[in-house]
Amino acid sequence: MKQGHVRKRGKTWYYQFRLPEKGPDGKPDFDTKGGFATEKEAWAACRNAIKAVEQNKRVKPSKITVRAFFVEEWLPAIKMLVDATTYDNWQAYVHAYVVPRLGDGELQKLTAPILVKFYTQLLTDGRIKPDNNIRMYEYWTKATKRGHQPTPREITDACGVTIHAARTAVRRYKAGRIPTPKPAGLEPKTVRNIHLAIHRALVDAVAWKYLVDNPADDAKPPRVARVRRPVWTPEQATRFMDSICFDRFYALFRLELTTGLRRAEICGIRWPSLDLDAGTLSVHQGRVVVAGRAQDAQVKTEDSERLIALDEETVDALRVWKAIQDAERALYGDDFRDTDLVFTYEDGRPVHPDSIRERFKRLAAEAGLPEIRFYDLRHTYVTGALRAGINPKVVSQRIGHADVAFTMSVYQHVLPGQDEDAAARAAAYMLGRRRTPETASNP
């Protein structure tokens, strides 16, 4: 490859050098770029371009926009490579935030400062979804002032929300919990998730020779403060289970509180994965929600695939549940939807993960317990297991974490006093009980 040359054209300078590969027509191909103010600038750019070719980092000039790359090339390409929920989230971020604010710009002109400014704007005024909690509360307040307490169905029709959201809102209002208006900007965690999607897209843009480097590498997203999610105490967990002893999904909630399964995992369990005689459960399938619809899926990661033991009482609860389901199968006959799923409705229809989440909210409220998310039952299990003295590595493996270090980074706070205990025990082992110079007797 020749070192190229620099020439003046009009008032500006341009460089040109021959590429090692020939063009589509078999003739020599050249890299040419102009518009430089001085000969020195043109030579510097020429040397950088030659270096990029030598390092296999050369990209052809392209006018493709951010919109065209993300929507027409990247999203279709990754649809079969990532799990359904990840794709659903990423395409939502692209259409709701990336395209409206960055879509018209050229992909090759996207820089780290542009991305940082974009993240700042999202934190300031990025919220586009309506604040349905405030809308429902305003409707509720106006109706009750007129002497009419609206039903969840009326709130659904008036505010355009789901019946689950309306029912949850009614319970909150009756309990005296007033919603707080959401800010105009997005939460830092949401902006960070948008950054992760952009970063992955630009990694592919580099691999596909659209970009030399990934500008998202140098665009730092906002920091996300770690929030300690509330958990129930063992007494509260017991109170909950006692209050739902006649609920259809008693076994599901007991299994959750004794294993810490993810919501998708517990909704996707099939009978062949359960060995009630051995008291074990093989976790390798899930049931996720994509665009409101539930569908089968593999578990989150390879580390999520695991074989875990079940306690005797949970096995007994599952045996009782299996007998109920078998009786319903016999009652419905050919109309029973036999899917092998463990948790179903009376006619065999699979449970919807969102329905289980809403059912939990209702049951917990009826029991008069502190409000937590269904996912916080997982945190409740891990917290209880660690405080019970179970080896953190065993806990980490049971809940499907990649390694124990991650588990302890999240749950270290639930083991107060361990550092003090370790200090005392290590000192006693190494040096025994010794008198310090201050307390030793004078000769």
N, C-alpha and C positions, 0 to 999 in steps of 0.2 A: 504494500500500500504506500503510495507516494505521500510526501509530507504536505502536498497541497500548495495553493497559492492564494494571495490576497490582492484584490484589485479595487480600484475606485470606480464607482458607477454613479454619475451625477455628483451629488454632494455627500454621498455615503459610501462605505466600504463593504465589500462582501468577500467571503472565502469560498473555496471550492477544493475538494479532493476526491480522488477516485476510491470507490468502495471495493473491498476484496471480492464481493460477489457480483456477477453480471446481472443485468436487468432481465425482465421477463422476455424481452426480444432477443436476448443473447448478446447484446451490446454492452460495453462498459457502463456502469452506473456511477453517478456522482452524488455527493452530498454538498448542497449549496445553501448558503444562508447569507442574507444581506441586512442592510439597515444600521450598520455600525457607524458611530460618529467619527472614529479615528482608525487609522491603520493598526495601531497597537491593540485596540479592542478586538478588531477582526482577527488578528493573529492569535490572541489569547483564546477566543472562542473556537478558532480552528483547531488549536492544539487540544482543547478539551473535547471537541467532537471526535477527533482522531483517537484520543485515549478511550472514549466511550466505546468506539467500534472495536478497539483492541481488547477491551474487557467484556465484550458482548453485551454492552448496556445501551447500544444505540437504539433510539426509537425514531420512527418516521414521523415527521410533522403531521399533525392531525387536527382537524377542526371539530372533532366530535365533542358534543356538549356533555355536561354532567348528567343531564336528563337522559340523553340517548344512551350513554354508557350504562347508567344504573338500571334504567327501565328496560331497554331493548336487548342489552347484552348480559349484564351481570346477573340480574334476578332470574332470567330463564336458565342461565348456566348453573346456578347453585341450587335450584329447586330440588334436584334429586340427590344433592350432596349433603344437605343438612336436615335435621329433623323438622317435622312439620310445624311445631310451635316456634322454633327459631326462625324458619322462613316466614311464617305469618307475622312475627314481630318485625323482622327486618324489612319486609315489603311495606308494612304500615309506616315505619320510620321514613323510608324513602319517599313514599307518596305524600305523607303528611308534612314532613319537615325539610328533607333534602331538596326535593324537586321544586317546591314553591320558592325557596330562598336561594338556592345555588344552581338550579337546573339550567338556566340560560347561559351560564358561563362555560368557557371551554375547559375541558378536562385537563389539558396540558398547562393551563394557566392557574390551576388550583394550587394554592400555597398554604403553608402552615399558618401564616397570619390571617388569611381568609377564613380558615377553619376555626381559629381561636375566636375571631370576631363573630362567627356564626354561633359558636357555643355560648358566647356572652349574650347574644340576642335571644337565644332560646331561654336562658336563665332569666332574662328580663321580661320578655313578652311572648314567649313561645307557646303558651297554652292555647289550644284551638278547640278542645272538647268543652262542651257546656258543663257548668257546675250543676249537675243534676240534684245533688243534695240540697243546695240552696233553692233550686226551682221547686222541688217537692215540699220543702219546709214552708216556702212562701205560699204555695197552694194550700197546704194543710192549715196554716195560720189564718188565712182569709176565710176558709170554709168553717173552721171552728168558731171564729168570731161571729159568724152568721148563725151559729147554733147547730151546725151540721158537721159531724165528724166523718170525713171522707174515708171510704174503704180503700184497700190497696188497689182494687180494680179501677176505681175512679181516678186514683193518682196515676196509675199506668196510662189510662186513656188521655188524661190531661197533660202529662209531662213527657210522654213518649219513652218511658223507662220499662224495664222488665218487671214482671210481677214479683220476682224474687227481691229486686231492689226496693220495690214499693213496700212489701211486707216487712223487710228489715227496717226501713225508714219509719214505718208506723210503730214498730216496737221501740225504736229509739225515742221517738217523740213522746210516747206514752210514759217512758221512763224518765222524761225530763231532759234528755240529752239533745242539745241544740247544735246543729252543724256550724262549723266555722268556714267562712268563705275561703275558697282557694285563691292563692296569688295568681297574678297574670303570667308569671314565668313558670317554666317546668322545674321539677325537682332535679337536683344534681344527679341523682341516680339515673333518671330518665335520659338526661343529656349524656351521661357516661355510656349508657347503652346505645345511644345513637352514634356516639364516637366509635364504639366497638364495631358497629355495622359498617360505618364509613371506612374504618381502618382495614377491615377484611376485604371490602370492595377494592380498595386501592392497592392492597397486596396483589390481588388478581390483575389489576391494571398494569402493575409492574411486570408480572409474569407474562402478560399478553403483549408486552412491548408497547404499551400506550404511554407509560411513564418511566423515567430513569430511576427515580426514587419515590418513596411513599411520603407525601407531605404530612400525613397523619402521624408519622413517627415523631415529629417535632411539634405537634399540636396537642398539648396536654389537656385532657378533659378536667372538669371540676372535681375536686376531692369530695368523696362521699363519707360523711360522718357515720361511723359504725353505731347502729342503734341496737340496744339490747331488747329483744322482743320479750313481752311479758309471757310468763308461763304459769301454769297452775301448780299449786302445792300438791303433795300426795293426798292430803285430806280433800282438797277440791276435786281432784281427779276421781277419787272414790265417791264423793258426793254426786258427781255427774253420772257415773256408771250406775249408782243406786237409783237415780232418778229416771233412767231410761231402760230399766230392766225389762219393760214390756214393749220397747220400741222394736220395729222390724229389723233395724240395722244395729242392734246391740252388739252382735259379734264383730261387725266392722269396726265400731268405735273401740271395743276392747282390743282388737288386733292392732289398731293404730297406737293406742296408749302403751302397748307392750312391745312394740317393734320400731316405732318411729318411721314407718314407711312414708314415702312421698304420696301425695294424693293420687297422682297418675298410676303409681304402682299398686296401691290398694284397690283402686277401681278396676285394674286390669288383671287381677289374679284369676287364674283358671284352676279348676279342680285337679287336673293332672299335675299341677305344680305343687299341690299340697299332699303331703304324706302324713295323714293323721295318726297312723299307727306308730310311725317313727317320730312324730312331733316336729316335722321340719317343713319349711316353705322355701321353694326355689323362686327367686325374684329375677325375672328376665323379660317380662312384658309389661306394658303400661296402657293406659287409656287416657289420651290427652284431649284438650279442647282447642280446636282450630276454627276461628271465625264463628264461634258459638256452637259448633257441632262437635260431638265427641267421636273420636276415632281411635282405633288400635294403633299402638306404636311400640317400638323397642324401648327399653329403659334408657335413661339419660346418657350413661357412658358405660364403658367396659367394666369399670370398677363398681357400677351399680348392679351388675349381675352377681348374685351371691346366694348362698344357701344359709338360712338362719334357723335356729331352733326356736320352738314355741313352748311356753309354759303349759302345764297340765290344764289349768282352768280355761285358758284360751282355746286349747284343743277341744275341751268339753263344749265350750260355747259354739265352736265351729261344727261339731257333730250335731248339736241341737239344730243349728241353722241348716245344715245339709238335710236333716230329716224334714224340716219345714219345706225346703225347696223341692225335695222329692215328692212330697204330698201335693204340692202345687202343680208339678209336672204331670202327675197322674190325673189331677182334677181337670187340667186344661187340655190334656191329650195332644192331638195334632196341632192345636192352636198355641202350644207352648213354644217359645223361641229358645231352642236348645243351643246355647253358645258355649257351654262349658265354663262360663264366667261364674265366679263364686257369688258375687253380690248382684242380685237382679230384683226386678219387681215381680209381682205375682204371676204375670204371664210370661216371664222369662226375659223381658226387655232389660238390656244392660242399664245399670244406674249411670246417670250423667254426673260427672265429677262436680259440676257447678251445683247440681241439686243436693249432693252430699254436703257441700260447703254450706249451702243455705239451711239445710236441715240441722246441721251442727249449730249454727247461729241461733236458730229457734229453740232448740233443745237446751242449749246453755243458758239462754235468757229465761226460759221457763223454770230452770233450776236455780235461778238467782245468782249465777256465778259471774265473775269478772269476764268482760268481753275480750276474747282472743280469737285469732284466726284459726281455721282448721289446720293450717300449716304449723301453727304454734303448738299443736299437739305433738308434733315431731320434736320441737325444742323441749317440750315438757318431758318427753321420754328420755332424751339425751341428758338433760339436766338431772333427772331423777336417777338415771343409771350411774352417772359419774358420782353423784353424792352418795349413792349406795356402795361405792367403793369398787365398782367394776372397772377392770383394766381399760384405760382409754383406747388402746389399740383394738380391743374386742368391740368396744362401743363403735369405734370408727368403721370397723368391718361390717358390723350389723346394719348400720344405716347407709352403707354404700359410699362413704367418702373415699377419695383417692388415696389419702394417707392420713396418719394420725396427727401429723403436724397441723394440717388444716383444721381438723376437729378441735384441737387444743387452742388454736388461735381464735376460734369462735367462742369456745366454752370455758376458757381458762378462768373467767370471773366466777364461775359457779363452784370453784374449789378453794374458797378462802382458807387461809391458815396452812395450806400445804407447804408454802415456801418457808414459813417459820418452823414448821415441823421438820422439814428437810434440813434446815440449818442446825437445829438442836441435835438431831439424830446423827448427822455427819460429824459434828464436833465431838459428840460423846464417843463415837466409834474411833475417831482418829486420836484423840487426846485424853479421853476419859474425863473424870471430874477432877479439875485441878484448881488450886487456890491461886488467885491472881496476886501479884506483888502487893497490892494495896491491902488485901485481906490476910496475907500470910503473917504468921507470928514473927515478931522481932527476935533475933538471937539473944 
